[in-house]
Amino acid sequence: MRYFQQYKEPNATEFEITKEEAKHILEGNWKQEMLEDIFENDKSFRLFTMFSVIWTMDEKGLVPVPGFYGVCE
């Protein structure tokens, strides 16, 4: 699983981050139990914080649909 982040500002570009960075950025914005489930079970997601959007790309190159926010079960 690969993880990406894009800041919520004009002309921001996406960039790859580590699994640990993704989890750290999302902590405090989402419930700890939910994050543990997501990261322990390698679930795909697109989630946001006040300043950025974070999403996954699986080994097949699939990402959650743009505009979708949540966890893919």
N, C-alpha and C positions, 0 to 999 in steps of 0.2 A: 504494500500500500504506500502510495506517495501522498504528500500533504502540500497544499498550496495556500498562500495568503495573498490578499490584495487589499490595500488600504482604501478607505472610502474617501477619496479625494479626486478631483479632476485629473485626468491623464495618468492615473496610477496604473502600474503594470503588475501583473501577478509574478510571484516568485516562489520557489520551492523552499519548504522548511522541514525540519525533522519532526518525527512523531512526538518527541518530548517537547519541542517548541510549541507544536499545535496544542497539546494538552495543557501546557502552562498558560498559553494565551487565553484559552477558553475557560480555565479555572476562574471562579469568581463571577463569571457571566452565566454559567449553567450549573445545574445541580451535580455535585460530586458523584453521586450514584449513577447518573446518566453517563457522565464522562467515563467512569470506570467501565461500564458496560460497552460503550463504543470502542474504547481503545483496547480492552482485553479481548474483545471478540472481532476486532478488525472490521467494524461496520463502516460502510460508506456514509458520508454526510456532507452537508453544506450548512454551516452555522455562522452566525455573525456575533461581533462584539460591537461596542460603541464606535470603534475606529477601523475595523477591518472585517473581511469575510474570509473564512477558512473552509476548504473543502478537500476531498480526497480524490485520488485517481487509482483505480485498481490495476492489477497486473495486465488486464486486457486493454487498458487505456480508457476505460469508461469513467465518467464523472457524473454526479447528479446534474440534472437538467438546470440550466441557468434560470434563475427566478424561483426555484424550489429551495426552501429552507427547512431542514429537518434531517432525520436519520432514515436511511434506507434499510428496512428490515429484511 
